[in-house]
Structures are given as structure tokens and as C-alpha cells.
């Protein structure tokens, strides 16, 4: 069984839309390098952020 990691030890990024920090999630394991947004809401607002 794999060892559990503490949440504080997980990689972090900052959302390009809202500027809030977010941490790695299991569902992003294979695409972590491409993840830019903290949520679907921010992903959908990406075009409106500059207006």
C-alpha cells in the first residue's frame, strides 16, 4: 500500500483567473503540468477576466 502524503506536502499552483492557490488532486495526476485553473467556474470565466 502506498504511503499517504500530508496535504501540506502536495504540490501547489496559483489559479490564473482568481489568483487563489490550489493543491494537487488525484484526478489531475497525469495532466498536472497543464492545469491552470482551480475550478470549472474559473475555467469558464477565463475569457471574461480581462473585461
Buried (B, 14 or more C-beta within 10 A) or exposed (E): EEEEEEEEEEEEBEBEBBEEEBEBEEEBEEEEEEBEBBEEEBBEEEEEEEE
